[in-house]
Amino acid sequence: MKKLRCIVRPERAERVCQALQQAGAHGLTIQPARGFARQKGHLEKYSEGDFSLVFLPKAEIECIADDDRLTQVTEAAVAAARTGSIGDGKIFVFDCASRL
C-alpha cells in the first residue's frame, strides 16, 4: 500500500477528491494548508521597512492506494489538479503499512 499526500490549489480540492475516489483510492482526508514552492509566496509591507512572507493557501489531501492502483490514482490526481500554471501543487508518495 502507498500513502499519497497531494498539495493542491484550494479551488481544485473537490475535483481532486472526486478523481481519487473514482480511481480507487481509500480513506480520503483533507485539510487546509499554507505554503509555497516555485511561486515563492509574496511579501507584504506592514510598516516602514517591515516585510513579512505570506504563504499561499493550499489544500492537503491524503489517501491510501493499493500498489496495483498507484499509477491510476496518481495520474487521476495530477489530471484533476493541473491548471497549467505554476502553483498547481505536488504529490508525494510514501510506503504505508496498515495495522489495526
C-alpha positions in Angstrom: 0.0 0.0 0.0 1.0 3.6 -0.6 0.0 6.8 1.0 -0.4 9.9 -1.2 -0.1 13.4 0.1 -1.5 15.9 -2.5 -0.9 19.6 -2.0 -3.2 21.4 -4.4 -4.9 24.7 -5.1 -7.9 25.0 -2.8 -10.3 25.6 -5.7 -9.2 22.2 -7.2 -9.5 20.2 -3.9 -13.0 18.9 -4.5 -12.2 17.9 -8.1 -9.1 16.0 -6.9 -11.0 14.2 -4.2 -13.6 13.0 -6.7 -10.9 11.9 -9.1 -9.0 10.0 -6.3 -12.2 8.2 -5.3 -13.1 7.2 -8.9 -9.5 5.9 -9.4 -9.8 3.6 -6.4 -8.1 5.5 -3.6 -9.2 4.7 0.0 -9.7 6.8 3.1 -9.5 10.4 2.0 -8.5 13.1 4.4 -8.5 16.8 3.5 -7.3 19.8 5.4 -6.3 23.4 4.7 -2.6 24.2 4.3 -0.4 27.2 3.6 2.9 27.2 1.8 4.8 27.9 -1.4 7.4 26.3 -3.7 8.3 27.9 -7.0 5.6 30.5 -6.6 7.7 32.0 -3.8 4.7 33.4 -1.9 4.7 37.1 -1.8 5.9 39.9 0.6 3.6 42.3 2.4 4.7 45.5 3.9 3.3 46.1 7.3 5.1 49.3 8.3 8.1 51.3 7.1 10.7 48.7 6.2 8.9 45.7 7.8 8.1 42.9 5.4 6.5 39.5 6.0 6.4 36.5 3.8 2.8 35.5 3.1 2.2 31.8 2.5 -0.3 30.9 -0.2 -3.5 29.0 0.6 -3.4 25.3 -0.4 -5.4 22.1 0.4 -3.7 19.0 1.6 -5.3 15.7 0.6 -4.2 12.4 1.9 -5.3 8.9 0.8 -4.2 5.3 0.6 -3.8 3.4 -2.7 -3.1 -0.2 -3.4 0.2 -0.8 -5.1 -1.5 -2.1 -8.3 -3.7 1.1 -8.5 -0.9 3.6 -7.7 -0.4 4.7 -11.3 -4.1 5.3 -12.0 -4.7 7.1 -8.7 -1.6 9.4 -9.1 -2.5 10.2 -12.8 -6.1 11.0 -11.8 -4.9 13.4 -9.1 -2.5 15.1 -11.5 -5.1 15.5 -14.2 -7.7 16.9 -11.7 -5.2 19.3 -10.1 -3.5 20.6 -13.2 -4.3 24.1 -14.5 -1.1 24.6 -16.4 0.2 27.3 -14.2 2.9 27.4 -11.5 1.4 26.5 -8.2 -0.8 23.6 -9.2 0.8 21.5 -6.4 2.8 18.5 -5.6 2.1 14.8 -5.0 4.2 12.8 -2.5 4.1 9.0 -2.4 5.1 7.1 0.8 5.2 3.4 1.6 2.4 2.5 4.0 1.8 -0.4 6.4 -1.7 -0.7 7.8 -2.4 -2.3 11.2 -5.5 -2.3 13.4 
